[in-house]
Amino acid sequence: MFQRCLICTDFSDGLYRLTEFVPSLAASGIKQIVFLHSVPLWKEGQIPRIDEEKIIAARERLQQRLKNIPEGVEVNIEIPSGRPADTIPKVAQNYQADVVILGTPIRSLLEEKLFGSTTAALAKACARPLLILRPQLISTYTCEELELRCRHLWRYFLIPYDGSSASKYVIQQIKEYAQKRPENSLQECRLIWIVDEGGRRAIPKDYQLQEAKEKLEPVKAELEQLGLEVNAEVRLGEPYEEILDAGVECDISAIAISSDRLGTIAELPLGSFAGELMRRCWHPVLFFPPK
């Protein structure tokens, strides 16, 4: 699905381990990989300056783990100086990355607002899709497990769909990338529409379920025309819980979402379903920033 990826690590998230699995990433269709580690400015003294020693150490740490790079795959290491929220969009633009991979710990919206979040900042500043992985999982996978994970990053997407502009945008993006996907990449999608048990009480649930099924069918047909295997289902329940249950039951690679509210002032009082998934979900999440 993607051919140029930017992998960002702070060395505490486990993503630096991916340097040892370049052949597996290449098997998923990746042809260009950039590993990035941002080094903070050295602020001792009156004038902040570039910490050359840490830059050299970080480059060596990544370089020495690179092994068995397949022919036809380009691998680069970038060690910029500055805040990740500033350096990542610039490097992604320079290399024309199709996707940015980063690790994000599980946290609450309040914690994010209090302590800041690189992911939330990138959701607004970076035009590239973000693949969010949990550091706790990447750090504890065995080499065999991580090798398989790298091969199947884009194999099977779960797509929450409710007819909203954000969910329609995800479908549009999936279609665009699917048309130029490399071999052994995206193969299957599962569309899922959750009818909230607590919503729209004036309208009978049976009617809402049937309406959702009818609206999913043309979306399913659009994706099938691209040679994808597509399943579609409608569930009644609490949206967040049902999405997580579906992810476990269906053996997915990632959940694909978007949101025009994430990281904005409106998110705190109104909430964001996509934001909650990105903060709390253990599954990999592929977030498409709205344009």
JOWONOR-V866629 format. One record per pair of residues at least 24 apart in sequence whose C-alpha atoms are under 10 Angstrom apart, sorted by the first residue. I is the first residue (numbers start at 0). J is the second residue. D is the distance in whole Angstrom. If there is no record, write none. Layout:
i=I j=J d=D
i=I j=J d=D
This chain:
i=0 j=27 d=8
i=0 j=28 d=7
i=0 j=29 d=8
i=0 j=97 d=9
i=0 j=98 d=10
i=0 j=152 d=9
i=0 j=153 d=7
i=0 j=154 d=9
i=0 j=173 d=9
i=0 j=175 d=10
i=0 j=176 d=6
i=0 j=177 d=6
i=0 j=178 d=9
i=0 j=179 d=7
i=0 j=180 d=4
i=0 j=181 d=6
i=0 j=182 d=8
i=0 j=183 d=9
i=0 j=184 d=5
i=0 j=185 d=6
i=0 j=186 d=9
i=1 j=27 d=8
i=1 j=28 d=7
i=1 j=29 d=6
i=1 j=30 d=9
i=1 j=31 d=10
i=1 j=96 d=9
i=1 j=97 d=6
i=1 j=98 d=7
i=1 j=128 d=10
i=1 j=152 d=10
i=1 j=153 d=8
i=1 j=176 d=7
i=1 j=177 d=9
i=1 j=179 d=9
i=1 j=180 d=7
i=1 j=181 d=8
i=1 j=184 d=8
i=1 j=185 d=9
i=2 j=27 d=9
i=2 j=28 d=6
i=2 j=29 d=4
i=2 j=30 d=5
i=2 j=31 d=6
i=2 j=32 d=8
i=2 j=72 d=10
i=2 j=96 d=8
i=2 j=97 d=7
i=2 j=98 d=8
i=2 j=179 d=10
i=2 j=180 d=8
i=2 j=181 d=8
i=2 j=184 d=10
i=3 j=28 d=9
i=3 j=29 d=6
i=3 j=30 d=6
i=3 j=31 d=5
i=3 j=32 d=6
i=3 j=33 d=8
i=3 j=72 d=10
i=3 j=73 d=9
i=3 j=74 d=10
i=3 j=91 d=10
i=3 j=94 d=8
i=3 j=95 d=7
i=3 j=96 d=5
i=3 j=97 d=5
i=3 j=98 d=7
i=3 j=99 d=9
i=4 j=29 d=7
i=4 j=30 d=8
i=4 j=31 d=6
i=4 j=32 d=5
i=4 j=33 d=6
i=4 j=34 d=9
i=4 j=74 d=10
i=4 j=91 d=8
i=4 j=94 d=9
i=4 j=95 d=9
i=4 j=96 d=5
i=4 j=97 d=6
i=4 j=98 d=5
i=4 j=99 d=6
i=4 j=100 d=7
i=4 j=127 d=10
i=4 j=128 d=10
i=4 j=129 d=10
i=4 j=130 d=10
i=5 j=31 d=8
i=5 j=32 d=6
i=5 j=33 d=5
i=5 j=34 d=6
i=5 j=35 d=7
i=5 j=75 d=9
i=5 j=76 d=10
i=5 j=77 d=10
i=5 j=87 d=8
i=5 j=88 d=10
i=5 j=90 d=8
i=5 j=91 d=6
i=5 j=94 d=8
i=5 j=95 d=9
i=5 j=96 d=6
i=5 j=97 d=8
i=5 j=98 d=6
i=5 j=99 d=5
i=5 j=100 d=6
i=5 j=101 d=9
i=5 j=127 d=10
i=5 j=129 d=10
i=6 j=32 d=7
i=6 j=33 d=6
i=6 j=34 d=5
i=6 j=35 d=6
i=6 j=36 d=9
i=6 j=76 d=10
i=6 j=87 d=10
i=6 j=91 d=10
i=6 j=96 d=10
i=6 j=98 d=9
i=6 j=99 d=6
i=6 j=100 d=5
i=6 j=101 d=6
i=6 j=102 d=9
i=6 j=130 d=9
i=7 j=33 d=8
i=7 j=34 d=6
i=7 j=35 d=5
i=7 j=36 d=6
i=7 j=37 d=8
i=7 j=77 d=10
i=7 j=83 d=9
i=7 j=87 d=8
i=7 j=99 d=7
i=7 j=100 d=6
i=7 j=101 d=5
i=7 j=102 d=8
i=8 j=34 d=8
i=8 j=35 d=6
i=8 j=36 d=5
i=8 j=37 d=8
i=8 j=83 d=9
i=8 j=100 d=9
i=8 j=101 d=7
i=8 j=102 d=7
i=8 j=134 d=10
i=9 j=35 d=9
i=9 j=36 d=6
i=9 j=37 d=7
i=9 j=38 d=9
i=9 j=57 d=10
i=9 j=83 d=9
i=9 j=101 d=9
i=9 j=102 d=9
i=10 j=36 d=8
i=10 j=57 d=9
i=10 j=60 d=10
i=10 j=61 d=10
i=10 j=134 d=10
i=11 j=102 d=9
i=11 j=134 d=8
i=11 j=135 d=10
i=11 j=138 d=9
i=12 j=101 d=8
i=12 j=102 d=6
i=12 j=103 d=8
i=12 j=104 d=8
i=12 j=132 d=9
i=12 j=133 d=8
i=12 j=134 d=4
i=12 j=135 d=7
i=12 j=136 d=9
i=12 j=137 d=7
i=12 j=138 d=7
i=13 j=101 d=10
i=13 j=102 d=8
i=13 j=132 d=10
i=13 j=133 d=9
i=13 j=134 d=6
i=13 j=135 d=8
i=13 j=136 d=8
i=13 j=137 d=6
i=13 j=138 d=5
i=13 j=139 d=8
i=13 j=140 d=10
i=14 j=100 d=9
i=14 j=101 d=7
i=14 j=102 d=7
i=14 j=132 d=9
i=14 j=133 d=9
i=14 j=134 d=7
i=14 j=137 d=7
i=14 j=138 d=8
i=15 j=60 d=9
i=15 j=61 d=7
i=15 j=64 d=9
i=15 j=137 d=10
i=15 j=138 d=10
i=16 j=61 d=9
i=16 j=64 d=8
i=16 j=65 d=10
i=16 j=137 d=8
i=16 j=138 d=8
i=16 j=142 d=9
i=16 j=145 d=9
i=17 j=61 d=10
i=17 j=64 d=9
i=17 j=65 d=9
i=17 j=137 d=9
i=17 j=142 d=10
i=17 j=145 d=8
i=17 j=146 d=9
i=17 j=149 d=8
i=18 j=61 d=7
i=18 j=62 d=8
i=18 j=63 d=9
i=18 j=64 d=6
i=18 j=65 d=5
i=18 j=66 d=8
i=18 j=68 d=10
i=18 j=74 d=9
i=19 j=61 d=9
i=19 j=63 d=10
i=19 j=64 d=6
i=19 j=65 d=6
i=19 j=66 d=6
i=19 j=67 d=8
i=19 j=68 d=9
i=19 j=142 d=9
i=19 j=145 d=10
i=19 j=146 d=9
i=20 j=64 d=9
i=20 j=65 d=8
i=20 j=66 d=8
i=20 j=67 d=9
i=20 j=68 d=9
i=20 j=142 d=9
i=20 j=145 d=8
i=20 j=146 d=6
i=20 j=147 d=10
i=20 j=148 d=10
i=20 j=149 d=7
i=20 j=150 d=9
i=21 j=65 d=8
i=21 j=66 d=8
i=21 j=67 d=8
i=21 j=68 d=6
i=21 j=69 d=8
i=21 j=72 d=9
i=21 j=73 d=10
i=21 j=74 d=8
i=21 j=146 d=9
i=21 j=149 d=8
i=21 j=150 d=10
i=22 j=66 d=9
i=22 j=67 d=7
i=22 j=68 d=6
i=22 j=69 d=6
i=22 j=70 d=10
i=22 j=72 d=9
i=22 j=146 d=9
i=22 j=149 d=9
i=22 j=150 d=9
i=23 j=68 d=10
i=23 j=69 d=10
i=23 j=145 d=9
i=23 j=146 d=6
i=23 j=147 d=7
i=23 j=148 d=8
i=23 j=149 d=6
i=23 j=150 d=5
i=23 j=151 d=9
i=23 j=152 d=10
i=24 j=72 d=10
i=24 j=146 d=8
i=24 j=147 d=9
i=24 j=148 d=9
i=24 j=149 d=5
i=24 j=150 d=6
i=24 j=151 d=8
i=24 j=152 d=8
i=25 j=68 d=9
i=25 j=69 d=8
i=25 j=70 d=10
i=25 j=71 d=9
i=25 j=72 d=7
i=25 j=73 d=10
i=25 j=149 d=9
i=25 j=150 d=8
i=25 j=183 d=10
i=26 j=69 d=10
i=26 j=149 d=8
i=26 j=150 d=6
i=26 j=151 d=9
i=26 j=181 d=10
i=26 j=182 d=9
i=26 j=183 d=7
i=26 j=184 d=8
i=27 j=148 d=10
i=27 j=149 d=7
i=27 j=150 d=5
i=27 j=151 d=6
i=27 j=152 d=7
i=27 j=153 d=7
i=27 j=154 d=8
i=27 j=180 d=10
i=27 j=181 d=8
i=27 j=182 d=8
i=27 j=183 d=6
i=27 j=184 d=5
i=27 j=185 d=9
i=28 j=72 d=10
i=28 j=150 d=9
i=28 j=151 d=10
i=28 j=153 d=9
i=28 j=180 d=8
i=28 j=181 d=5
i=28 j=182 d=6
i=28 j=183 d=7
i=28 j=184 d=6
i=28 j=185 d=10
i=29 j=72 d=8
i=29 j=73 d=9
i=29 j=97 d=10
i=29 j=150 d=10
i=29 j=181 d=8
i=29 j=184 d=9
i=30 j=69 d=9
i=30 j=70 d=10
i=30 j=71 d=7
i=30 j=72 d=5
i=30 j=73 d=6
i=30 j=74 d=9
i=30 j=181 d=10
i=31 j=71 d=9
i=31 j=72 d=6
i=31 j=73 d=5
i=31 j=74 d=6
i=31 j=75 d=8
i=31 j=94 d=9
i=31 j=95 d=10
i=31 j=96 d=8
i=31 j=97 d=10
i=32 j=72 d=8
i=32 j=73 d=6
i=32 j=74 d=5
i=32 j=75 d=6
i=32 j=76 d=9
i=32 j=94 d=9
i=32 j=96 d=9
i=33 j=73 d=8
i=33 j=74 d=6
i=33 j=75 d=5
i=33 j=76 d=6
i=33 j=77 d=7
i=33 j=90 d=9
i=33 j=91 d=9
i=33 j=94 d=8
i=33 j=96 d=9
i=33 j=99 d=10
i=34 j=58 d=10
i=34 j=61 d=8
i=34 j=62 d=10
i=34 j=74 d=8
i=34 j=75 d=6
i=34 j=76 d=5
i=34 j=77 d=6
i=34 j=78 d=8
i=34 j=100 d=10
i=35 j=61 d=9
i=35 j=75 d=9
i=35 j=76 d=6
i=35 j=77 d=5
i=35 j=78 d=6
i=35 j=79 d=8
i=35 j=83 d=9
i=35 j=86 d=9
i=35 j=87 d=8
i=35 j=90 d=8
i=35 j=91 d=10
i=35 j=101 d=10
i=36 j=61 d=9
i=36 j=76 d=8
i=36 j=77 d=7
i=36 j=78 d=5
i=36 j=79 d=7
i=36 j=80 d=9
i=36 j=81 d=10
i=36 j=83 d=8
i=36 j=86 d=9
i=36 j=87 d=9
i=37 j=77 d=8
i=37 j=78 d=6
i=37 j=79 d=5
i=37 j=80 d=6
i=37 j=81 d=6
i=37 j=82 d=7
i=37 j=83 d=6
i=37 j=84 d=9
i=37 j=85 d=9
i=37 j=86 d=7
i=37 j=87 d=8
i=38 j=78 d=7
i=38 j=79 d=6
i=38 j=80 d=5
i=38 j=81 d=6
i=38 j=82 d=8
i=38 j=83 d=8
i=38 j=86 d=10
i=39 j=79 d=9
i=39 j=80 d=6
i=39 j=81 d=5
i=39 j=82 d=6
i=39 j=83 d=9
i=40 j=79 d=10
i=40 j=80 d=6
i=40 j=81 d=6
i=40 j=82 d=8
i=41 j=80 d=9
i=41 j=81 d=10
i=48 j=80 d=9
i=48 j=81 d=10
i=49 j=79 d=9
i=49 j=80 d=6
i=49 j=81 d=8
i=50 j=80 d=8
i=51 j=80 d=9
i=53 j=78 d=9
i=53 j=80 d=10
i=54 j=78 d=6
i=54 j=79 d=8
i=54 j=80 d=8
i=82 j=117 d=9
i=83 j=117 d=7
i=83 j=118 d=10
i=83 j=120 d=10
i=83 j=121 d=9
i=84 j=116 d=9
i=84 j=117 d=5
i=84 j=118 d=8
i=84 j=119 d=9
i=84 j=120 d=6
i=84 j=121 d=6
i=84 j=122 d=10
i=84 j=124 d=8
i=84 j=125 d=9
i=85 j=117 d=9
i=85 j=120 d=9
i=85 j=121 d=9
i=85 j=124 d=9
i=85 j=125 d=10
i=87 j=117 d=10
i=87 j=121 d=8
i=87 j=124 d=9
i=87 j=125 d=8
i=88 j=121 d=7
i=88 j=124 d=7
i=88 j=125 d=5
i=88 j=126 d=8
i=88 j=127 d=8
i=89 j=124 d=10
i=89 j=125 d=9
i=91 j=125 d=8
i=91 j=126 d=9
i=91 j=127 d=8
i=92 j=125 d=9
i=92 j=126 d=9
i=92 j=127 d=9
i=95 j=127 d=9
i=96 j=126 d=10
i=96 j=127 d=7
i=96 j=128 d=9
i=97 j=126 d=9
i=97 j=127 d=6
i=97 j=128 d=7
i=97 j=129 d=9
i=97 j=176 d=9
i=98 j=126 d=9
i=98 j=127 d=6
i=98 j=128 d=5
i=98 j=129 d=6
i=98 j=130 d=7
i=98 j=285 d=9
i=98 j=286 d=10
i=98 j=287 d=9
i=99 j=125 d=9
i=99 j=126 d=10
i=99 j=127 d=7
i=99 j=128 d=6
i=99 j=129 d=5
i=99 j=130 d=6
i=99 j=131 d=8
i=99 j=285 d=10
i=99 j=286 d=10
i=100 j=128 d=9
i=100 j=129 d=6
i=100 j=130 d=5
i=100 j=131 d=6
i=100 j=132 d=7
i=100 j=285 d=9
i=101 j=129 d=7
i=101 j=130 d=6
i=101 j=131 d=5
i=101 j=132 d=6
i=101 j=133 d=9
i=101 j=134 d=9
i=102 j=130 d=8
i=102 j=131 d=6
i=102 j=132 d=5
i=102 j=133 d=5
i=102 j=134 d=5
i=102 j=135 d=9
i=102 j=136 d=10
i=102 j=137 d=9
i=102 j=283 d=10
i=103 j=130 d=10
i=103 j=131 d=6
i=103 j=132 d=6
i=103 j=133 d=6
i=103 j=134 d=7
i=103 j=135 d=9
i=103 j=277 d=8
i=103 j=278 d=8
i=103 j=279 d=10
i=104 j=131 d=9
i=104 j=132 d=8
i=104 j=133 d=6
i=104 j=134 d=6
i=104 j=135 d=8
i=104 j=277 d=9
i=104 j=278 d=7
i=104 j=279 d=8
i=104 j=280 d=10
i=104 j=281 d=10
i=105 j=133 d=7
i=105 j=134 d=9
i=105 j=135 d=9
i=105 j=275 d=10
i=105 j=276 d=10
i=105 j=277 d=8
i=105 j=278 d=5
i=105 j=279 d=5
i=105 j=280 d=8
i=105 j=281 d=8
i=106 j=275 d=9
i=106 j=277 d=9
i=106 j=278 d=6
i=106 j=279 d=6
i=106 j=280 d=10
i=107 j=274 d=10
i=107 j=275 d=8
i=107 j=278 d=6
i=107 j=279 d=7
i=108 j=262 d=10
i=108 j=266 d=9
i=108 j=267 d=8
i=108 j=270 d=9
i=108 j=271 d=10
i=108 j=274 d=8
i=108 j=275 d=8
i=108 j=278 d=8
i=108 j=279 d=10
i=109 j=267 d=8
i=111 j=262 d=9
i=111 j=278 d=9
i=112 j=262 d=9
i=112 j=267 d=9
i=116 j=262 d=9
i=118 j=262 d=9
i=118 j=277 d=9
i=118 j=278 d=9
i=119 j=261 d=7
i=119 j=262 d=5
i=119 j=263 d=9
i=119 j=274 d=9
i=119 j=277 d=9
i=119 j=278 d=10
i=120 j=261 d=9
i=120 j=262 d=7
i=120 j=263 d=10
i=121 j=262 d=9
i=121 j=288 d=9
i=122 j=257 d=9
i=122 j=258 d=9
i=122 j=259 d=9
i=122 j=260 d=10
i=122 j=261 d=7
i=122 j=262 d=7
i=122 j=286 d=8
i=122 j=287 d=8
i=122 j=288 d=6
i=122 j=289 d=8
i=123 j=259 d=9
i=123 j=260 d=10
i=123 j=261 d=8
i=123 j=262 d=7
i=123 j=263 d=9
i=123 j=288 d=7
i=123 j=289 d=8
i=123 j=290 d=9
i=124 j=288 d=9
i=125 j=287 d=10
i=125 j=288 d=7
i=125 j=289 d=10
i=125 j=290 d=10
i=126 j=287 d=8
i=126 j=288 d=6
i=126 j=289 d=8
i=126 j=290 d=7
i=127 j=286 d=9
i=127 j=287 d=7
i=127 j=288 d=7
i=127 j=289 d=10
i=127 j=290 d=10
i=128 j=172 d=9
i=128 j=255 d=10
i=128 j=256 d=10
i=128 j=257 d=9
i=128 j=285 d=7
i=128 j=286 d=6
i=128 j=287 d=5
i=128 j=288 d=6
i=128 j=289 d=9
i=129 j=255 d=10
i=129 j=284 d=8
i=129 j=285 d=6
i=129 j=286 d=5
i=129 j=287 d=7
i=129 j=288 d=8
i=130 j=253 d=8
i=130 j=254 d=9
i=130 j=255 d=9
i=130 j=277 d=10
i=130 j=283 d=7
i=130 j=284 d=6
i=130 j=285 d=4
i=130 j=286 d=6
i=130 j=287 d=9
i=131 j=253 d=9
i=131 j=254 d=10
i=131 j=277 d=7
i=131 j=278 d=10
i=131 j=280 d=10
i=131 j=281 d=10
i=131 j=282 d=9
i=131 j=283 d=6
i=131 j=284 d=5
i=131 j=285 d=6
i=131 j=286 d=8
i=132 j=253 d=9
i=132 j=277 d=9
i=132 j=280 d=10
i=132 j=281 d=8
i=132 j=282 d=7
i=132 j=283 d=5
i=132 j=284 d=7
i=132 j=285 d=9
i=133 j=277 d=10
i=133 j=278 d=10
i=133 j=279 d=10
i=133 j=280 d=9
i=133 j=281 d=7
i=133 j=282 d=8
i=133 j=283 d=7
i=133 j=284 d=9
i=134 j=281 d=10
i=135 j=281 d=9
i=136 j=281 d=8
i=136 j=282 d=9
i=136 j=283 d=10
i=148 j=252 d=8
i=150 j=183 d=9
i=150 j=184 d=9
i=151 j=183 d=8
i=151 j=184 d=8
i=151 j=185 d=9
i=151 j=186 d=10
i=151 j=251 d=9
i=151 j=252 d=7
i=151 j=253 d=10
i=152 j=184 d=8
i=152 j=185 d=9
i=152 j=251 d=9
i=152 j=252 d=6
i=152 j=253 d=7
i=152 j=283 d=9
i=152 j=285 d=10
i=153 j=180 d=10
i=153 j=183 d=9
i=153 j=184 d=6
i=153 j=185 d=5
i=153 j=186 d=8
i=153 j=187 d=9
i=153 j=251 d=9
i=153 j=252 d=6
i=153 j=253 d=7
i=153 j=285 d=9
i=154 j=183 d=8
i=154 j=184 d=6
i=154 j=185 d=4
i=154 j=186 d=5
i=154 j=187 d=6
i=154 j=188 d=8
i=154 j=251 d=8
i=154 j=252 d=6
i=154 j=253 d=8
i=155 j=184 d=9
i=155 j=185 d=6
i=155 j=186 d=6
i=155 j=187 d=5
i=155 j=188 d=6
i=155 j=189 d=8
i=155 j=227 d=10
i=155 j=228 d=9
i=155 j=229 d=10
i=155 j=249 d=9
i=155 j=250 d=8
i=155 j=251 d=5
i=155 j=252 d=5
i=155 j=253 d=7
i=155 j=254 d=9
i=155 j=255 d=10
i=156 j=185 d=8
i=156 j=186 d=9
i=156 j=187 d=7
i=156 j=188 d=5
i=156 j=189 d=6
i=156 j=190 d=9
i=156 j=229 d=10
i=156 j=246 d=9
i=156 j=249 d=10
i=156 j=250 d=9
i=156 j=251 d=6
i=156 j=252 d=6
i=156 j=253 d=5
i=156 j=254 d=6
i=156 j=255 d=6
i=156 j=256 d=10
i=156 j=283 d=10
i=156 j=284 d=9
i=156 j=285 d=9
i=157 j=187 d=9
i=157 j=188 d=6
i=157 j=189 d=5
i=157 j=190 d=6
i=157 j=191 d=7
i=157 j=229 d=10
i=157 j=230 d=10
i=157 j=231 d=10
i=157 j=242 d=8
i=157 j=243 d=10
i=157 j=245 d=8
i=157 j=246 d=7
i=157 j=249 d=8
i=157 j=250 d=9
i=157 j=251 d=6
i=157 j=252 d=8
i=157 j=253 d=6
i=157 j=254 d=5
i=157 j=255 d=6
i=157 j=256 d=9
i=157 j=284 d=9
i=157 j=285 d=10
i=158 j=188 d=7
i=158 j=189 d=6
i=158 j=190 d=5
i=158 j=191 d=6
i=158 j=192 d=9
i=158 j=231 d=9
i=158 j=242 d=9
i=158 j=246 d=10
i=158 j=253 d=9
i=158 j=254 d=6
i=158 j=255 d=5
i=158 j=256 d=7
i=158 j=257 d=10
i=158 j=285 d=10
i=159 j=189 d=8
i=159 j=190 d=6
i=159 j=191 d=5
i=159 j=192 d=6
i=159 j=193 d=8
i=159 j=238 d=9
i=159 j=239 d=10
i=159 j=242 d=7
i=159 j=254 d=8
i=159 j=255 d=7
i=159 j=256 d=7
i=159 j=257 d=10
i=159 j=273 d=10
i=160 j=189 d=10
i=160 j=190 d=6
i=160 j=191 d=6
i=160 j=192 d=5
i=160 j=193 d=8
i=160 j=211 d=9
i=160 j=214 d=10
i=160 j=215 d=8
i=160 j=218 d=9
i=160 j=231 d=10
i=160 j=233 d=10
i=160 j=255 d=10
i=160 j=256 d=9
i=161 j=190 d=10
i=161 j=191 d=8
i=161 j=192 d=6
i=161 j=193 d=7
i=161 j=194 d=9
i=161 j=211 d=8
i=161 j=214 d=9
i=161 j=215 d=9
i=161 j=233 d=10
i=162 j=192 d=9
i=162 j=211 d=9
i=162 j=214 d=8
i=162 j=215 d=9
i=162 j=218 d=10
i=163 j=258 d=10
i=164 j=257 d=9
i=164 j=258 d=9
i=164 j=259 d=9
i=164 j=289 d=10
i=165 j=256 d=8
i=165 j=257 d=5
i=165 j=258 d=5
i=165 j=259 d=7
i=165 j=260 d=10
i=165 j=273 d=9
i=165 j=287 d=9
i=165 j=288 d=10
i=165 j=289 d=8
i=166 j=255 d=9
i=166 j=256 d=7
i=166 j=257 d=7
i=166 j=258 d=8
i=167 j=218 d=9
i=167 j=256 d=10
i=167 j=257 d=9
i=168 j=256 d=9
i=168 j=257 d=7
i=168 j=258 d=9
i=168 j=287 d=8
i=168 j=288 d=10
i=168 j=289 d=8
i=168 j=290 d=9
i=169 j=255 d=7
i=169 j=256 d=6
i=169 j=257 d=6
i=169 j=258 d=9
i=169 j=285 d=10
i=169 j=286 d=9
i=169 j=287 d=7
i=169 j=288 d=9
i=169 j=289 d=9
i=170 j=218 d=8
i=170 j=219 d=10
i=170 j=221 d=9
i=170 j=222 d=8
i=170 j=255 d=9
i=170 j=256 d=9
i=170 j=257 d=10
i=171 j=221 d=10
i=171 j=222 d=10
i=172 j=255 d=10
i=172 j=257 d=10
i=172 j=287 d=8
i=173 j=222 d=8
i=173 j=255 d=9
i=173 j=287 d=10
i=174 j=221 d=8
i=174 j=222 d=7
i=174 j=223 d=10
i=174 j=224 d=10
i=174 j=225 d=7
i=174 j=227 d=10
i=175 j=225 d=10
i=177 j=222 d=9
i=177 j=225 d=7
i=177 j=226 d=9
i=177 j=227 d=8
i=178 j=225 d=7
i=178 j=226 d=9
i=185 j=226 d=10
i=185 j=227 d=8
i=185 j=228 d=10
i=185 j=252 d=10
i=186 j=225 d=10
i=186 j=226 d=8
i=186 j=227 d=5
i=186 j=228 d=6
i=186 j=229 d=9
i=187 j=222 d=9
i=187 j=223 d=9
i=187 j=226 d=9
i=187 j=227 d=5
i=187 j=228 d=5
i=187 j=229 d=6
i=187 j=230 d=8
i=187 j=251 d=9
i=187 j=252 d=10
i=188 j=219 d=9
i=188 j=222 d=8
i=188 j=223 d=9
i=188 j=227 d=7
i=188 j=228 d=6
i=188 j=229 d=5
i=188 j=230 d=6
i=188 j=231 d=8
i=188 j=251 d=9
i=188 j=252 d=10
i=188 j=253 d=10
i=188 j=254 d=10
i=188 j=255 d=10
i=189 j=219 d=9
i=189 j=228 d=8
i=189 j=229 d=6
i=189 j=230 d=5
i=189 j=231 d=6
i=189 j=232 d=8
i=189 j=245 d=9
i=189 j=246 d=10
i=189 j=249 d=8
i=189 j=251 d=9
i=189 j=254 d=10
i=190 j=215 d=8
i=190 j=216 d=10
i=190 j=218 d=9
i=190 j=219 d=7
i=190 j=229 d=7
i=190 j=230 d=6
i=190 j=231 d=5
i=190 j=232 d=6
i=190 j=233 d=8
i=191 j=215 d=8
i=191 j=230 d=8
i=191 j=231 d=6
i=191 j=232 d=5
i=191 j=233 d=6
i=191 j=234 d=7
i=191 j=238 d=10
i=191 j=241 d=9
i=191 j=242 d=8
i=191 j=245 d=8
i=192 j=231 d=8
i=192 j=232 d=7
i=192 j=233 d=5
i=192 j=234 d=6
i=192 j=235 d=9
i=192 j=238 d=9
i=192 j=241 d=10
i=192 j=242 d=9
i=193 j=232 d=9
i=193 j=233 d=6
i=193 j=234 d=5
i=193 j=235 d=6
i=193 j=236 d=7
i=193 j=237 d=8
i=193 j=238 d=6
i=193 j=239 d=9
i=193 j=240 d=10
i=193 j=241 d=7
i=193 j=242 d=8
i=194 j=233 d=7
i=194 j=234 d=6
i=194 j=235 d=5
i=194 j=236 d=6
i=194 j=237 d=8
i=194 j=238 d=7
i=194 j=241 d=10
i=195 j=234 d=9
i=195 j=235 d=6
i=195 j=236 d=5
i=195 j=237 d=6
i=195 j=238 d=6
i=195 j=239 d=10
i=195 j=241 d=10
i=196 j=234 d=10
i=196 j=235 d=6
i=196 j=236 d=5
i=196 j=237 d=6
i=196 j=238 d=9
i=197 j=235 d=10
i=197 j=236 d=8
i=197 j=237 d=8
i=198 j=236 d=10
i=198 j=237 d=10
i=204 j=235 d=8
i=205 j=235 d=10
i=207 j=233 d=10
i=207 j=235 d=9
i=208 j=232 d=10
i=208 j=233 d=7
i=208 j=234 d=8
i=208 j=235 d=8
i=209 j=233 d=9
i=238 j=272 d=8
i=239 j=272 d=7
i=239 j=273 d=9
i=239 j=275 d=8
i=239 j=276 d=7
i=239 j=279 d=10
i=239 j=280 d=9
i=240 j=280 d=10
i=242 j=276 d=9
i=242 j=280 d=10
i=243 j=276 d=9
i=243 j=280 d=7
i=243 j=281 d=9
i=243 j=282 d=8
i=246 j=280 d=10
i=246 j=281 d=10
i=246 j=282 d=7
i=247 j=282 d=9
i=251 j=282 d=8
i=251 j=283 d=9
i=252 j=282 d=8
i=252 j=283 d=7
i=252 j=284 d=9
i=252 j=285 d=10
i=253 j=281 d=10
i=253 j=282 d=6
i=253 j=283 d=5
i=253 j=284 d=5
i=253 j=285 d=6
i=253 j=286 d=10
i=254 j=280 d=9
i=254 j=282 d=7
i=254 j=283 d=6
i=254 j=284 d=5
i=254 j=285 d=6
i=254 j=286 d=8
i=255 j=283 d=9
i=255 j=284 d=6
i=255 j=285 d=5
i=255 j=286 d=6
i=255 j=287 d=8
i=256 j=284 d=7
i=256 j=285 d=6
i=256 j=286 d=5
i=256 j=287 d=6
i=256 j=288 d=9
i=257 j=285 d=8
i=257 j=286 d=5
i=257 j=287 d=5
i=257 j=288 d=6
i=257 j=289 d=7
i=258 j=286 d=8
i=258 j=287 d=8
i=258 j=288 d=7
i=258 j=289 d=7
i=259 j=287 d=10
i=259 j=288 d=8
i=259 j=289 d=6
i=259 j=290 d=9
i=260 j=289 d=10
i=261 j=288 d=9
i=261 j=289 d=10
